[in-house]
């Protein structure tokens, strides 16, 4: 009950004054995402990708239980395509890493390769599943990564869970506001040794209208 109450409280705070909501229609149910206005480059790139149909019938192709459910294009596919066309400039989204937007359970992040700018792919997203952490584990991470978790972040990681070791390295640009049970079902899928679900899990996103978004803003 404490976890549920805290999660709902976080959603209420996060939804205040946010403008964009997206629904992922998956073959396991629907997930509604809030896109953060604090990360406008990622928000707008994702909205444009939806408009252009880049994620229509996309697949969750890398599912690691208690870690992430990744959807869209795989790293190898993106990098191979770029390798075949060296004359074209790389298409990335400039990193928008904001300490207050962290990898709690339900967070929406942008995938990337190992580039020093930490810029994101245009066609790869992930939903955070994560796990519960202790104060001692968070202390070790702080020493290793060289930053401090806020008291709020500690409370969330100790109760709701997440992936704190990804903080400050990947852009978090949204979060789940409805359909967490669906996200959990996706993350619990049986996978092969390449982390690909044995039964395909697809999704198609659409932007919610202002009328549809009202219930998440109130």
C-alpha positions as CSV (number, residue, x, y, z in Angstrom):
1,X,0.0,0.0,0.0
2,X,2.9,2.4,0.8
3,X,4.5,1.7,-2.6
4,X,1.2,2.3,-4.4
5,X,0.5,5.6,-2.5
6,X,4.0,6.9,-3.2
7,X,3.8,6.0,-6.8
8,X,0.5,7.8,-7.2
9,X,1.8,10.8,-5.4
10,X,4.8,10.9,-7.8
11,X,2.5,10.8,-10.8
12,X,0.3,13.7,-9.4
13,X,3.4,15.8,-8.9
14,X,4.9,15.0,-12.3
15,X,1.7,15.6,-14.3
16,X,1.3,19.1,-13.0
17,X,1.6,21.6,-15.9
18,X,3.0,18.9,-18.3
19,X,1.6,19.2,-21.8
20,X,2.1,15.9,-23.8
21,X,0.7,12.5,-23.2
22,X,1.2,9.4,-25.4
23,X,-0.6,6.1,-25.3
24,X,1.3,2.9,-26.3
25,X,-1.2,0.3,-27.6
26,X,0.5,-3.0,-27.0
27,X,-0.7,-6.6,-27.5
28,X,-0.7,-6.9,-23.7
29,X,-2.7,-3.7,-23.1
30,X,-2.3,0.0,-23.1
31,X,0.3,2.2,-21.4
32,X,0.0,5.9,-21.1
33,X,3.1,8.1,-20.9
34,X,3.7,11.6,-19.8
35,X,6.4,13.4,-21.7
36,X,8.4,15.9,-19.7
37,X,8.4,19.5,-20.9
38,X,11.8,19.8,-19.1
39,X,13.3,17.7,-22.0
40,X,11.9,19.5,-25.0
41,X,14.3,18.0,-27.6
42,X,13.4,14.5,-26.7
43,X,9.7,15.3,-26.3
44,X,9.5,16.9,-29.7
45,X,11.6,14.2,-31.4
46,X,9.3,11.5,-30.0
47,X,6.2,13.3,-31.0
48,X,7.6,13.8,-34.5
49,X,8.5,10.2,-34.8
50,X,4.9,9.3,-33.8
51,X,3.6,11.6,-36.5
52,X,5.9,10.1,-39.1
53,X,4.9,6.5,-38.1
54,X,8.4,5.5,-37.1
55,X,7.2,3.4,-34.2
56,X,4.1,1.9,-35.8
57,X,4.0,-1.8,-34.9
58,X,7.4,-1.5,-33.3
59,X,8.6,-4.3,-31.1
60,X,9.9,-4.6,-27.5
61,X,13.1,-6.4,-28.7
62,X,15.3,-6.3,-25.6
63,X,13.5,-7.2,-22.4
64,X,15.5,-7.8,-19.2
65,X,13.5,-8.6,-16.1
66,X,13.9,-6.2,-13.2
67,X,15.9,-3.9,-15.6
68,X,14.3,-2.5,-18.7
69,X,11.9,-3.2,-21.6
70,X,13.5,-1.7,-24.7
71,X,11.5,-1.0,-27.9
72,X,12.1,0.3,-31.4
73,X,15.3,-0.3,-33.3
74,X,18.2,-2.3,-31.9
75,X,21.7,-0.7,-31.6
76,X,23.1,-3.1,-34.2
77,X,20.4,-2.2,-36.7
78,X,20.9,1.5,-36.3
79,X,24.7,1.4,-36.3
80,X,24.8,-0.9,-39.4
81,X,22.6,1.4,-41.3
82,X,24.8,4.4,-40.4
83,X,27.9,2.4,-41.4
84,X,26.4,1.8,-44.9
85,X,25.9,5.5,-45.4
86,X,29.0,7.3,-44.0
87,X,28.2,10.3,-46.2
88,X,25.1,11.1,-44.1
89,X,25.4,13.0,-40.9
90,X,24.5,11.0,-37.7
91,X,21.0,11.6,-36.4
92,X,21.0,11.9,-32.7
93,X,19.1,13.8,-30.0
94,X,21.3,16.1,-27.9
95,X,21.4,14.8,-24.3
96,X,19.0,16.4,-21.8
97,X,20.2,14.8,-18.6
98,X,18.4,16.5,-15.7
99,X,19.3,15.2,-12.2
100,X,15.7,15.7,-11.0
101,X,14.4,13.3,-13.8
102,X,15.7,10.0,-12.7
103,X,15.4,6.3,-13.5
104,X,12.6,5.3,-11.1
105,X,10.3,2.4,-11.9
106,X,8.1,3.5,-14.8
107,X,10.5,6.1,-16.2
108,X,10.7,6.5,-20.0
109,X,14.3,6.8,-21.3
110,X,16.0,7.2,-24.6
111,X,18.5,4.6,-25.8
112,X,21.9,5.4,-27.1
113,X,25.3,4.0,-28.0
114,X,28.5,4.6,-26.1
115,X,29.2,8.2,-27.3
116,X,30.9,10.8,-25.2
117,X,28.1,13.4,-25.7
118,X,25.5,10.9,-24.4
119,X,23.2,11.8,-27.2
120,X,20.2,9.6,-27.9
121,X,18.9,7.5,-30.8
122,X,15.8,8.8,-32.5
123,X,14.1,5.4,-32.7
124,X,14.9,3.5,-29.5
125,X,13.1,3.9,-26.1
126,X,13.0,2.0,-22.9
127,X,10.7,1.6,-19.9
128,X,12.3,1.2,-16.6
129,X,11.4,-1.8,-14.4
130,X,14.3,-1.9,-12.0
131,X,14.4,-3.2,-8.5
132,X,14.5,-2.0,-4.8
133,X,17.8,-0.6,-3.5
134,X,19.1,-0.2,0.0
135,X,20.8,2.9,1.5
136,X,24.0,1.0,1.5
137,X,23.7,0.1,-2.2
138,X,22.9,3.8,-3.0
139,X,25.9,4.9,-0.9
140,X,28.2,2.7,-3.0
141,X,26.7,4.1,-6.2
142,X,27.2,7.6,-5.1
143,X,30.9,7.0,-4.4
144,X,31.3,5.2,-7.8
145,X,29.5,7.7,-9.9
146,X,30.5,10.9,-8.0
147,X,27.1,12.4,-7.3
148,X,24.5,12.5,-4.5
149,X,21.0,11.2,-4.7
150,X,18.4,13.5,-3.2
151,X,16.3,12.4,-0.3
152,X,13.3,12.0,-2.6
153,X,15.3,9.9,-5.0
154,X,16.5,7.7,-2.2
155,X,13.0,7.2,-0.9
156,X,11.7,6.2,-4.3
157,X,14.6,3.8,-5.0
158,X,14.1,2.2,-1.6
159,X,10.3,1.8,-2.0
160,X,9.2,1.9,-5.6
161,X,12.5,0.9,-7.2
162,X,14.3,1.7,-10.4
163,X,17.8,1.7,-12.0
164,X,19.9,4.4,-10.2
165,X,23.1,3.4,-11.9
166,X,21.8,4.7,-15.2
167,X,21.2,8.2,-13.7
168,X,23.3,11.0,-15.2
169,X,24.2,8.8,-18.2
170,X,20.9,8.4,-20.2
171,X,18.2,10.9,-20.8
172,X,14.9,10.3,-19.0
173,X,12.1,12.2,-20.8
174,X,8.9,10.8,-19.4
175,X,7.1,8.3,-17.2
176,X,4.2,5.9,-17.1
177,X,1.0,7.4,-15.7
178,X,-1.3,4.6,-16.5
179,X,-0.8,0.9,-17.3
180,X,2.1,0.0,-15.0
181,X,0.6,-3.5,-14.7
182,X,0.9,-3.8,-18.5
183,X,4.5,-2.6,-18.4
184,X,5.2,-5.3,-15.7
185,X,3.7,-8.0,-17.9
186,X,5.9,-6.9,-20.7
187,X,9.0,-7.0,-18.5
188,X,8.0,-10.5,-17.3
189,X,7.9,-11.9,-20.8
190,X,9.9,-15.1,-21.4
191,X,12.9,-14.3,-23.6
192,X,15.6,-16.1,-25.5
193,X,19.4,-15.7,-24.8
194,X,19.4,-12.4,-26.8
195,X,16.7,-11.0,-24.5
196,X,14.1,-11.1,-27.3
197,X,10.6,-12.1,-26.1
198,X,9.8,-15.5,-27.5
199,X,6.3,-14.3,-28.2
200,X,6.5,-11.0,-30.0
201,X,5.3,-7.9,-28.1
202,X,4.5,-5.0,-30.3
203,X,3.4,-1.4,-29.7
204,X,2.0,1.5,-31.6
205,X,2.0,5.0,-30.1
206,X,-0.5,7.8,-30.5
207,X,-0.6,11.3,-29.0
208,X,-3.6,11.8,-26.7
209,X,-5.9,14.7,-27.4
210,X,-6.3,17.6,-24.9
211,X,-9.6,16.1,-23.9
212,X,-8.1,12.6,-23.3
213,X,-5.2,14.2,-21.3
214,X,-7.4,16.1,-18.9
215,X,-7.8,13.2,-16.5
216,X,-4.0,13.0,-16.1
217,X,-3.5,16.7,-15.6
218,X,-6.1,17.0,-12.8
